[in-house]
Structures are given as structure tokens and as C-alpha cells.
Amino acid sequence: MKQIYLDNAATTRIDHDVIAKITEVMADVYGNPSSTHQFGRKAKTIVEEARKSIAKHFNVTAGEVIFTAGGSEADNLILRNAIVNLQVERIISSKIEHHAVLHTIASLAKEYNVEVQYVNINENGAIDFKHLEELLQQDGKKTLLSLMYINNELGNILAIKKVCDLCAQHKALFHSDTVQAIGHYKIDLQETPIDFMVASAHKFHGPKGVGFAIIKKGFGILPLLVGGEQERGARAGTENVHNIAGMQMALAIALENLETDRNYINQLKQYFIDSLNHLDVNIAYNGCSADADNSSYIILNVRFSKALPMLLFQLDLKGIAASGGSACQSGSARGSHVLNEILSSADAEKTSIRFSFSKYNTKEEIDKTIEVLKDYL
């Protein structure tokens, strides 16, 4: 049975060249980057060359890049530092952020009694900018705004430059969980001055367990993990040299081929939308995920016209991987916190599935998925 992977927003297949690079470094560069002998210096060179390369992609200095175990750790590092190190007294966010942000904010609110406010969103999951500006104008407390660039469930794209301008106007710090954007969209941090952003390599065909935070120069960072002076004192622990090298290569490949891959995946996504609409005119799309101008070309969140509690399971049996968006598929009594926030109770009861695409998907795979869906709709 041919397997079809349509869950690329969850993780991606590693590029073969990246696997080769990781294997090469694992075999040949086994020194500790903190060691002063030639084996350590060789490993240190790989780490620092990767740091410089990544920094160049975003038009920042190498010193602003901190390697982490992934996006969740990077989010935690930034949010916790905002409170304990940068004296932030208030956090503004939304209720449809990734749990790496929402749960961390909730924890900080309990630990430090920090004020938390949530900006309104509309039925498509888009930010209410009028409300956001009203919140930013309040109190005069030192404020951090945390909004994700691309929503991992809906694919909604935030008007990031507009948010940067508002934060500058109201002297608020801006953190963005950019995990779903890195490797898929170009970001110049001189043109779009986000103060803090994060990445996870496995979202752009790199290895799991490695990512980075970009923290604007001038903000001192206290480590979450203590016990060593690695990462300029921002993160203790021996650097994951081979995966850092793999991440560097994966990002370079993704950005070099960005326009070609985007055009190809966009066509696949639109072909899938057209095929679904032909299959059932009552199919709907959650958030802005079917809007080519306002959603990621990677993500499509489909809401079927009725509850189909076994659909995700049946797709899996047919070799098709996707992600559930409601309680009946996810095994959770609460379901998707994102969909529960934006959908009516009636629509939330219907089956929603997130399909997400990559350069490795094909039109034939879309056709096969549609054929399988026909049997259950």
C-alpha cells in the first residue's frame, strides 16, 4: 500500500542531502565544541559557521542566534526572560496560539502574577487590530505582545509588519512564534523588526530536536538550563553539532528553492480545494486556510458537512496521514482549542481535518486521497 503523508505542518520528511550532512558530521566531527584541542575547535567551527549562515538569512548578527532543542524551548526561553529578566509586567496574546506559548504564559501568570490579556479574534481566527491597539494603549505597563506569524492549525498569516509598527508606536516588545513560517517565507528582521522569534528545523525538512531563537541585540538572556556557559551563557549543554549542521543545510535549501517550492505546493493545495469542492459542495474551510492571500500555502483545514468520527482513523488505515481538529478524532475530550475558539458549537461538532503539504507531495497523491474520501462522505 502506497503511503501518503499530508501532515507536513506537524513535521516534514528530512531532505536526503541533509541526512548525508548529518551523517558526515556525526562520523567525522565528534569533538566537544567547548574543548580547546583541534577536535573541539573543528566542532566549534561547524556550530559558529551555522550560526553565521542562519543569521545572514534573517539579516541579523550571529550573536542574536541561540541554538535550542526546538521551537517550544525557544518560546519558553523568550517568554520567561521577558518576565524575569526584562521586567515585563503585562503579556498580550491570543487564545489560538500554540500551546508552547499559551501554557508558558499561563505558568508565568501564576508564578509572577503577571497581567495577561487576550486580543479578540473574528470567526476566521483573524486578529482584531482595533482591539489590539486599544490593549496596547492601556495601563502604561511594560508589555510583551506574543502572536504567531502563521497559525499551525488554520494556516492564517498575521499581518506581521503592521504588528511591528503598532509595537514600535506603543513601545511594546514583540515575540512571534514563527515556527510555521521559517523556511517557507522570507523574513528580513531589519525590515520587519520582530524582537524575538523562533524556529524548529523539522518544519523545513531538517532534523528533529534542534531549532533556534533570534533575540534582538541588547536584550540580555538568562538561561532556562543551567550548568554550563554554552550559547554565550544563554543555554547550558553541549551543542547538538550534527543536527545544527543539518539545520543549517535544510534552511539554506528551503530558502534557495523557496519560490519554486511555493508555486508547486500552492498548485497542489488549490487542486485539492477544487477536488474537495467537486466532491461535496457543503465542505467548508476553517480560518483563512482556503484563502491564498491570507493563509500558508502549506496548510488546509477542512470542515466536512457532518460528524465523521472515524474518518481520520480510516484515512490512516488507507495509508494517508493527516491531523484531526476535533475531539472525535484527536482522542481529547476538549478537541482543538483553536477550532473551539472560532467555531459555533454546531460547526465544532462536525469533523475537521488539517491536511498539510510539502514539495514531496504529488497530484497523484491528492487524487488518491480524494478517492478514499469519496467512500466516507
ROZA-423794 format. One record per residue (C-alpha): x, y, z; residue in one letter. Coordinates in pm, 1 decimal, always signed. Layout:
residues N
+----------+----------+----------+---+
|       xx |       yy |       zz | r |
+----------+----------+----------+---+
|        X |        Y |        Z | a |
...
+----------+----------+----------+---+
This chain:
residues 377
+----------+----------+----------+---+
|       xx |       yy |       zz | r |
+----------+----------+----------+---+
|     +0.0 |     +0.0 |     +0.0 | m |
|   +139.1 |   +337.9 |   -100.6 | k |
|   +168.3 |   +574.1 |   +191.9 | q |
|    +66.0 |   +937.3 |   +153.6 | i |
|   +197.0 |  +1192.2 |   +400.1 | y |
|    -21.5 |  +1503.2 |   +431.0 | l |
|    +81.0 |  +1615.6 |   +779.5 | d |
|   +372.1 |  +1843.9 |   +697.1 | n |
|   +264.6 |  +2111.2 |   +945.2 | a |
|   +337.8 |  +1854.8 |  +1217.1 | a |
|   +678.4 |  +1755.7 |  +1081.0 | t |
|   +849.1 |  +1708.8 |   +745.9 | t |
|  +1050.0 |  +1444.6 |   +572.1 | r |
|  +1424.5 |  +1514.9 |   +602.3 | i |
|  +1595.5 |  +1603.4 |   +275.4 | d |
|  +1843.3 |  +1337.7 |   +161.3 | h |
|  +2125.4 |  +1592.8 |   +137.6 | d |
|  +2054.6 |  +1693.7 |   +496.3 | v |
|  +2070.5 |  +1331.0 |   +611.0 | i |
|  +2404.7 |  +1296.1 |   +432.1 | a |
|  +2537.3 |  +1609.1 |   +602.6 | k |
|  +2423.2 |  +1494.6 |   +947.5 | i |
|  +2579.5 |  +1150.5 |   +892.0 | t |
|  +2906.7 |  +1303.8 |   +776.3 | e |
|  +2933.8 |  +1530.9 |  +1080.2 | v |
|  +2834.8 |  +1252.2 |  +1320.6 | m |
|  +3107.9 |  +1028.8 |  +1177.2 | a |
|  +3389.1 |  +1279.9 |  +1135.5 | d |
|  +3331.9 |  +1565.6 |  +1382.3 | v |
|  +3290.0 |  +1410.1 |  +1722.5 | y |
|  +3474.7 |  +1661.2 |  +1938.1 | g |
|  +3305.7 |  +1869.1 |  +2206.3 | n |
|  +3272.9 |  +2229.8 |  +2082.0 | p |
|  +3383.2 |  +2353.1 |  +2424.2 | s |
|  +3711.8 |  +2163.9 |  +2407.7 | s |
|  +4018.4 |  +2367.6 |  +2315.1 | t |
|  +4202.8 |  +2095.5 |  +2121.9 | h |
|  +4169.4 |  +2053.9 |  +1745.6 | q |
|  +3879.3 |  +1807.9 |  +1769.7 | f |
|  +3678.7 |  +2057.6 |  +1975.3 | g |
|  +3779.7 |  +2350.4 |  +1756.1 | r |
|  +3658.0 |  +2166.0 |  +1447.1 | k |
|  +3318.0 |  +2108.4 |  +1609.3 | a |
|  +3305.5 |  +2469.3 |  +1730.6 | k |
|  +3375.2 |  +2592.8 |  +1377.9 | t |
|  +3075.7 |  +2399.9 |  +1243.2 | i |
|  +2847.9 |  +2544.0 |  +1511.1 | v |
|  +2963.5 |  +2900.9 |  +1455.7 | e |
|  +2953.8 |  +2876.1 |  +1076.6 | e |
|  +2594.2 |  +2753.7 |  +1106.5 | a |
|  +2513.9 |  +3044.0 |  +1337.5 | r |
|  +2657.0 |  +3296.7 |  +1090.1 | k |
|  +2478.0 |  +3136.2 |   +796.2 | s |
|  +2141.3 |  +3135.6 |   +973.4 | i |
|  +2188.7 |  +3493.6 |  +1093.0 | a |
|  +2260.3 |  +3607.4 |   +737.0 | k |
|  +1928.9 |  +3464.2 |   +614.0 | h |
|  +1741.6 |  +3692.7 |   +854.3 | f |
|  +1971.5 |  +3994.8 |   +829.5 | n |
|  +2082.4 |  +3982.9 |  +1192.5 | v |
|  +2416.3 |  +3931.1 |  +1363.9 | t |
|  +2540.0 |  +3586.9 |  +1463.2 | a |
|  +2526.2 |  +3689.1 |  +1828.7 | g |
|  +2148.6 |  +3719.7 |  +1805.0 | e |
|  +2104.3 |  +3348.1 |  +1719.7 | v |
|  +2076.2 |  +3097.8 |  +2006.5 | i |
|  +2051.2 |  +2726.6 |  +1930.7 | f |
|  +1783.8 |  +2530.2 |  +2118.7 | t |
|  +1618.2 |  +2190.2 |  +2108.9 | a |
|  +1331.3 |  +2334.4 |  +1901.6 | g |
|  +1058.7 |  +2595.0 |  +1887.9 | g |
|   +891.7 |  +2509.9 |  +2218.8 | s |
|  +1212.0 |  +2556.7 |  +2415.2 | e |
|  +1284.0 |  +2879.8 |  +2228.4 | a |
|   +934.9 |  +3012.4 |  +2310.2 | d |
|   +983.8 |  +2923.4 |  +2675.6 | n |
|  +1327.0 |  +3087.5 |  +2684.4 | l |
|  +1193.4 |  +3412.5 |  +2540.8 | i |
|   +870.2 |  +3436.8 |  +2738.8 | l |
|  +1032.3 |  +3352.8 |  +3070.4 | r |
|  +1312.6 |  +3602.0 |  +3011.5 | n |
|  +1060.7 |  +3871.4 |  +2927.8 | a |
|   +925.3 |  +3842.9 |  +3282.7 | i |
|  +1225.0 |  +3753.0 |  +3498.0 | v |
|  +1493.3 |  +3946.0 |  +3309.8 | n |
|  +1331.4 |  +4224.3 |  +3108.5 | l |
|  +1076.4 |  +4330.6 |  +3372.6 | q |
|   +771.7 |  +4283.1 |  +3151.1 | v |
|   +458.3 |  +4336.4 |  +3360.2 | e |
|   +192.9 |  +4252.5 |  +3102.4 | r |
|   +161.2 |  +3999.4 |  +2819.3 | i |
|    -88.2 |  +4038.2 |  +2535.4 | i |
|   -156.1 |  +3729.5 |  +2325.7 | s |
|   -443.9 |  +3541.6 |  +2160.7 | s |
|   -630.3 |  +3228.8 |  +2263.8 | k |
|   -537.6 |  +3045.9 |  +1943.2 | i |
|   -161.3 |  +3044.5 |  +1993.7 | e |
|    +40.8 |  +2724.5 |  +2007.0 | h |
|    +41.3 |  +2559.2 |  +2349.2 | h |
|   +415.0 |  +2628.4 |  +2377.0 | a |
|   +308.8 |  +2990.9 |  +2414.9 | v |
|    -29.8 |  +2960.4 |  +2586.3 | l |
|    +81.3 |  +2715.8 |  +2853.4 | h |
|   +400.1 |  +2909.1 |  +2921.6 | t |
|   +207.4 |  +3234.1 |  +2961.6 | i |
|    -37.1 |  +3063.5 |  +3198.0 | a |
|   +251.3 |  +2929.2 |  +3404.7 | s |
|   +419.6 |  +3270.1 |  +3422.1 | l |
|    +93.7 |  +3435.1 |  +3524.1 | a |
|    +71.2 |  +3201.0 |  +3824.0 | k |
|   +437.1 |  +3227.1 |  +3920.5 | e |
|   +483.5 |  +3602.3 |  +3884.3 | y |
|   +132.3 |  +3743.3 |  +3890.6 | n |
|   +193.5 |  +3898.3 |  +3550.8 | v |
|   -111.1 |  +4052.4 |  +3383.3 | e |
|   -233.9 |  +3862.8 |  +3076.1 | v |
|   -475.7 |  +3999.2 |  +2817.0 | q |
|   -609.0 |  +3830.9 |  +2504.7 | y |
|   -683.3 |  +4016.8 |  +2183.8 | v |
|  -1017.5 |  +3947.2 |  +2017.6 | n |
|  -1027.1 |  +3736.4 |  +1703.7 | i |
|  -1301.5 |  +3700.9 |  +1445.4 | n |
|  -1476.9 |  +3386.6 |  +1322.9 | e |
|  -1191.3 |  +3322.5 |  +1079.9 | n |
|   -928.8 |  +3345.1 |  +1352.5 | g |
|   -800.2 |  +3683.4 |  +1231.5 | a |
|   -674.2 |  +3939.1 |  +1482.8 | i |
|   -899.9 |  +4234.0 |  +1567.0 | d |
|   -646.1 |  +4511.5 |  +1513.3 | f |
|   -869.9 |  +4779.3 |  +1660.7 | k |
|   -890.2 |  +4581.8 |  +1985.3 | h |
|   -515.7 |  +4513.5 |  +1974.1 | l |
|   -439.6 |  +4883.5 |  +1952.7 | e |
|   -678.8 |  +4953.0 |  +2240.3 | e |
|   -496.0 |  +4697.1 |  +2454.0 | l |
|   -155.6 |  +4837.8 |  +2365.5 | l |
|   -271.2 |  +5185.1 |  +2468.8 | q |
|   -378.3 |  +5073.9 |  +2816.6 | q |
|   -200.2 |  +5088.3 |  +3151.7 | d |
|   +146.1 |  +5208.5 |  +3057.3 | g |
|   +296.8 |  +4884.2 |  +3190.9 | k |
|   +596.9 |  +4732.4 |  +3018.3 | k |
|   +431.6 |  +4498.3 |  +2768.2 | t |
|   +521.0 |  +4197.8 |  +2558.6 | l |
|   +295.8 |  +4106.1 |  +2266.2 | l |
|   +310.1 |  +3740.2 |  +2160.7 | s |
|   +134.0 |  +3647.5 |  +1834.9 | l |
|   +228.4 |  +3368.6 |  +1597.0 | m |
|   +319.2 |  +3455.6 |  +1237.7 | y |
|   +132.7 |  +3156.7 |  +1091.1 | i |
|   -124.5 |  +2963.4 |  +1289.3 | n |
|    -26.6 |  +2596.9 |  +1294.6 | n |
|   -385.9 |  +2471.2 |  +1270.8 | e |
|   -555.4 |  +2727.0 |  +1046.3 | l |
|   -263.0 |  +2848.6 |   +839.0 | g |
|   -371.3 |  +3210.9 |   +896.0 | n |
|    -95.0 |  +3460.6 |   +818.8 | i |
|    -55.1 |  +3750.9 |  +1060.3 | l |
|     -0.4 |  +4099.4 |   +912.7 | a |
|   +340.3 |  +4093.4 |  +1075.5 | i |
|   +468.3 |  +4433.1 |   +959.7 | k |
|   +151.0 |  +4601.0 |  +1086.3 | k |
|   +203.7 |  +4439.7 |  +1425.7 | v |
|   +567.1 |  +4551.1 |  +1433.5 | c |
|   +460.1 |  +4907.9 |  +1359.0 | d |
|   +199.0 |  +4902.5 |  +1637.1 | l |
|   +450.5 |  +4768.2 |  +1886.5 | c |
|   +702.2 |  +5035.8 |  +1791.9 | a |
|   +435.0 |  +5304.4 |  +1824.1 | q |
|   +332.3 |  +5186.9 |  +2170.9 | h |
|   +679.4 |  +5081.3 |  +2291.7 | k |
|   +582.9 |  +4716.4 |  +2335.4 | a |
|   +816.8 |  +4420.6 |  +2282.2 | l |
|   +708.9 |  +4172.9 |  +2015.1 | f |
|   +758.9 |  +3796.5 |  +2026.6 | h |
|   +634.0 |  +3580.5 |  +1741.0 | s |
|   +621.3 |  +3202.7 |  +1723.7 | d |
|   +744.4 |  +3180.5 |  +1364.8 | t |
|   +784.2 |  +2801.6 |  +1354.1 | v |
|   +539.2 |  +2755.3 |  +1064.6 | q |
|   +692.6 |  +3043.4 |   +867.2 | a |
|  +1066.5 |  +2974.9 |   +881.4 | i |
|  +1185.1 |  +2803.4 |   +564.0 | g |
|   +860.4 |  +2889.1 |   +384.0 | h |
|   +863.4 |  +3268.5 |   +387.0 | y |
|  +1148.8 |  +3518.0 |   +367.8 | k |
|  +1189.9 |  +3729.5 |   +679.9 | i |
|  +1423.6 |  +4028.0 |   +694.4 | d |
|  +1440.3 |  +4139.6 |  +1055.8 | l |
|  +1564.2 |  +4483.9 |   +959.5 | q |
|  +1253.0 |  +4541.9 |   +750.2 | e |
|  +1022.0 |  +4354.1 |   +988.4 | t |
|  +1172.7 |  +4422.3 |  +1331.1 | p |
|  +1037.7 |  +4135.9 |  +1540.7 | i |
|  +1218.5 |  +4144.2 |  +1875.3 | d |
|  +1206.7 |  +3769.3 |  +1939.7 | f |
|  +1130.9 |  +3480.8 |  +1703.1 | m |
|  +1178.6 |  +3105.5 |  +1696.0 | v |
|  +1235.6 |  +2815.4 |  +1457.6 | a |
|  +1227.9 |  +2436.8 |  +1458.7 | s |
|  +1430.8 |  +2253.1 |  +1194.7 | a |
|  +1189.8 |  +1965.8 |  +1145.9 | h |
|   +931.2 |  +2203.3 |   +997.3 | k |
|  +1151.8 |  +2273.6 |   +694.3 | f |
|  +1290.2 |  +1927.5 |   +609.1 | h |
|  +1559.7 |  +1931.3 |   +876.2 | g |
|  +1618.7 |  +1708.7 |  +1180.7 | p |
|  +1401.9 |  +1692.9 |  +1490.6 | k |
|  +1531.6 |  +1809.3 |  +1825.4 | g |
|  +1704.2 |  +2126.2 |  +1710.2 | v |
|  +1594.7 |  +2483.4 |  +1648.4 | g |
|  +1688.4 |  +2836.7 |  +1735.4 | f |
|  +1573.6 |  +3160.8 |  +1888.9 | a |
|  +1659.2 |  +3500.3 |  +1746.2 | i |
|  +1678.2 |  +3757.7 |  +2021.6 | i |
|  +1741.9 |  +4117.5 |  +1926.4 | k |
|  +2078.2 |  +4253.8 |  +2028.7 | k |
|  +2074.0 |  +4438.7 |  +2358.0 | g |
|  +1839.0 |  +4203.9 |  +2544.1 | f |
|  +2037.2 |  +4005.3 |  +2796.5 | g |
|  +1918.4 |  +3647.0 |  +2828.9 | i |
|  +1919.6 |  +3431.3 |  +3138.9 | l |
|  +1926.9 |  +3054.7 |  +3068.6 | p |
|  +1644.8 |  +2810.7 |  +3131.6 | l |
|  +1903.5 |  +2533.1 |  +3151.2 | l |
|  +2199.5 |  +2599.8 |  +3379.6 | v |
|  +2524.9 |  +2416.2 |  +3429.9 | g |
|  +2743.1 |  +2547.3 |  +3150.2 | g |
|  +2831.6 |  +2859.9 |  +2956.1 | e |
|  +2739.3 |  +2732.5 |  +2610.3 | q |
|  +2546.6 |  +2957.9 |  +2369.9 | e |
|  +2711.1 |  +3264.0 |  +2524.1 | r |
|  +2562.7 |  +3169.1 |  +2858.7 | g |
|  +2204.9 |  +3155.0 |  +2726.2 | a |
|  +2173.1 |  +2774.6 |  +2726.9 | r |
|  +2376.7 |  +2516.4 |  +2913.9 | a |
|  +2457.7 |  +2185.3 |  +2748.3 | g |
|  +2688.1 |  +2057.8 |  +2476.3 | t |
|  +2567.9 |  +2178.5 |  +2137.5 | e |
|  +2397.4 |  +1927.4 |  +1907.6 | n |
|  +2665.6 |  +1969.4 |  +1642.0 | v |
|  +2546.8 |  +1729.6 |  +1372.4 | h |
|  +2184.2 |  +1846.1 |  +1392.6 | n |
|  +2287.7 |  +2211.7 |  +1390.4 | i |
|  +2481.6 |  +2142.5 |  +1070.6 | a |
|  +2178.8 |  +1962.6 |   +928.3 | g |
|  +1951.5 |  +2251.5 |  +1022.0 | m |
|  +2184.7 |  +2498.5 |   +852.2 | q |
|  +2174.3 |  +2295.7 |   +530.3 | m |
|  +1796.6 |  +2239.4 |   +545.5 | a |
|  +1729.9 |  +2611.1 |   +584.3 | l |
|  +1967.3 |  +2700.9 |   +302.7 | a |
|  +1797.2 |  +2450.4 |    +69.4 | i |
|  +1449.1 |  +2568.8 |   +169.3 | a |
|  +1525.4 |  +2936.0 |   +109.0 | l |
|  +1718.8 |  +2876.5 |   -212.1 | e |
|  +1423.5 |  +2689.4 |   -362.1 | n |
|  +1151.1 |  +2885.6 |   -186.9 | l |
|   +973.2 |  +3035.8 |   -488.5 | e |
|   +980.3 |  +2713.0 |   -690.9 | t |
|   +854.3 |  +2505.5 |   -398.0 | d |
|   +590.1 |  +2763.0 |   -304.2 | r |
|   +446.6 |  +2773.2 |   -655.4 | n |
|   +438.5 |  +2395.5 |   -677.2 | y |
|   +276.1 |  +2344.2 |   -335.8 | i |
|    +29.4 |  +2627.4 |   -399.1 | n |
|    -90.0 |  +2448.4 |   -710.4 | q |
|   -128.4 |  +2122.1 |   -518.9 | l |
|   -327.4 |  +2291.8 |   -245.3 | k |
|   -560.1 |  +2462.8 |   -492.4 | q |
|   -605.3 |  +2136.7 |   -681.9 | y |
|   -705.0 |  +1969.6 |   -353.9 | f |
|   -952.5 |  +2250.4 |   -275.0 | i |
|  -1108.7 |  +2225.1 |   -621.5 | d |
|  -1134.6 |  +1846.4 |   -590.3 | s |
|  -1293.0 |  +1868.8 |   -245.6 | l |
|  -1546.6 |  +2126.8 |   -363.0 | n |
|  -1640.0 |  +1899.5 |   -652.6 | h |
|  -1674.9 |  +1610.0 |   -410.0 | l |
|  -1908.1 |  +1793.6 |   -169.0 | d |
|  -2030.3 |  +2149.4 |   -216.4 | v |
|  -2103.7 |  +2170.3 |   +157.4 | n |
|  -1740.8 |  +2129.7 |   +259.3 | i |
|  -1607.8 |  +2439.2 |   +437.5 | a |
|  -1261.7 |  +2557.8 |   +535.5 | y |
|  -1166.9 |  +2668.6 |   +883.1 | n |
|   -999.5 |  +3001.9 |   +934.7 | g |
|   -850.0 |  +3157.7 |   +624.0 | c |
|   -696.5 |  +2828.6 |   +513.8 | s |
|   -858.9 |  +2830.2 |   +166.9 | a |
|   -766.6 |  +3194.7 |   +105.1 | d |
|   -445.9 |  +3200.9 |    -99.2 | a |
|   -364.0 |  +3557.3 |     +7.0 | d |
|   -414.9 |  +3518.5 |   +380.6 | n |
|   -306.8 |  +3163.9 |   +460.4 | s |
|     +2.7 |  +2949.6 |   +438.4 | s |
|    +33.3 |  +2752.9 |   +117.3 | y |
|   +125.0 |  +2455.0 |   +335.4 | i |
|   -194.6 |  +2423.6 |   +542.5 | i |
|   -558.9 |  +2347.4 |   +460.6 | l |
|   -804.8 |  +2292.9 |   +745.7 | n |
|  -1113.0 |  +2118.5 |   +605.9 | v |
|  -1450.2 |  +2107.3 |   +782.4 | r |
|  -1675.7 |  +1836.8 |   +648.0 | f |
|  -2053.3 |  +1878.8 |   +642.1 | s |
|  -2119.7 |  +1632.7 |   +925.0 | k |
|  -1954.5 |  +1443.1 |  +1207.0 | a |
|  -1739.1 |  +1158.7 |  +1075.1 | l |
|  -1583.6 |  +1027.0 |  +1396.2 | p |
|  -1376.9 |   +751.5 |  +1231.5 | m |
|  -1259.8 |   +940.5 |   +923.7 | l |
|   -907.7 |  +1015.9 |  +1041.2 | l |
|   -867.1 |   +654.6 |  +1151.1 | f |
|   -997.3 |   +529.3 |   +815.1 | q |
|   -754.8 |   +755.4 |   +628.7 | l |
|   -471.9 |   +613.0 |   +835.5 | d |
|   -579.5 |   +258.4 |   +750.9 | l |
|   -557.0 |   +355.8 |   +383.4 | k |
|   -205.3 |   +488.8 |   +435.0 | g |
|   -298.3 |   +857.6 |   +438.8 | i |
|   -155.9 |  +1070.0 |   +721.3 | a |
|   -330.8 |  +1391.2 |   +829.6 | a |
|   -419.1 |  +1562.5 |  +1158.3 | s |
|   -752.8 |  +1580.9 |  +1337.5 | g |
|   -907.3 |  +1905.1 |  +1450.1 | g |
|  -1192.0 |  +1794.3 |  +1674.4 | s |
|  -1245.4 |  +1578.8 |  +1981.1 | a |
|  -1383.1 |  +1278.5 |  +1792.2 | c |
|  -1054.9 |  +1234.1 |  +1606.2 | q |
|   -791.8 |  +1357.5 |  +1847.5 | s |
|   -887.3 |  +1142.4 |  +2144.1 | g |
|   -916.4 |  +1455.7 |  +2354.6 | s |
|  -1232.8 |  +1544.2 |  +2539.0 | a |
|  -1166.9 |  +1909.6 |  +2462.7 | r |
|  -1065.8 |  +1885.7 |  +2095.9 | g |
|   -877.9 |  +2162.2 |  +1921.7 | s |
|   -853.0 |  +2475.7 |  +2134.8 | h |
|   -818.1 |  +2676.9 |  +1813.1 | v |
|  -1134.3 |  +2543.6 |  +1648.2 | l |
|  -1328.9 |  +2558.5 |  +1973.2 | n |
|  -1239.9 |  +2926.0 |  +1994.7 | e |
|  -1361.6 |  +3025.4 |  +1647.1 | i |
|  -1639.8 |  +2781.2 |  +1554.8 | l |
|  -2002.4 |  +2770.2 |  +1663.1 | s |
|  -2096.5 |  +2471.6 |  +1877.4 | s |
|  -2272.8 |  +2315.4 |  +1577.6 | a |
|  -1972.1 |  +2352.3 |  +1347.0 | d |
|  -1735.6 |  +2233.2 |  +1618.9 | a |
|  -1926.9 |  +1904.3 |  +1626.2 | e |
|  -1850.8 |  +1845.0 |  +1258.8 | k |
|  -1533.5 |  +1666.5 |  +1159.0 | t |
|  -1238.4 |  +1890.7 |  +1078.9 | s |
|   -909.5 |  +1763.2 |   +941.1 | i |
|   -589.2 |  +1953.2 |   +875.2 | r |
|   -412.3 |  +1848.3 |   +557.5 | f |
|    -68.3 |  +1998.8 |   +508.6 | s |
|   +157.2 |  +1971.2 |   +206.7 | f |
|   +522.8 |  +1969.7 |   +102.8 | s |
|   +739.2 |  +1963.1 |   -207.3 | k |
|   +739.3 |  +1583.3 |   -183.0 | y |
|   +364.2 |  +1550.9 |   -238.3 | n |
|   +218.2 |  +1484.7 |   -582.5 | t |
|   -104.1 |  +1538.1 |   -774.9 | k |
|   -146.8 |  +1160.3 |   -782.3 | e |
|   -145.8 |  +1153.8 |   -402.5 | e |
|   -416.6 |  +1418.0 |   -396.8 | i |
|   -624.9 |  +1211.2 |   -639.7 | d |
|   -582.4 |   +901.9 |   -422.7 | k |
|   -687.0 |  +1094.4 |   -110.5 | t |
|   -998.8 |  +1222.2 |   -285.2 | i |
|  -1085.6 |   +869.2 |   -396.3 | e |
|  -1061.7 |   +746.3 |    -36.9 | v |
|  -1268.7 |  +1038.7 |    +95.0 | l |
|  -1546.1 |   +957.9 |   -154.2 | k |
|  -1619.5 |   +637.1 |    +33.2 | d |
|  -1689.8 |   +814.4 |   +361.1 | y |
|  -1870.7 |  +1135.4 |   +266.2 | l |
+----------+----------+----------+---+
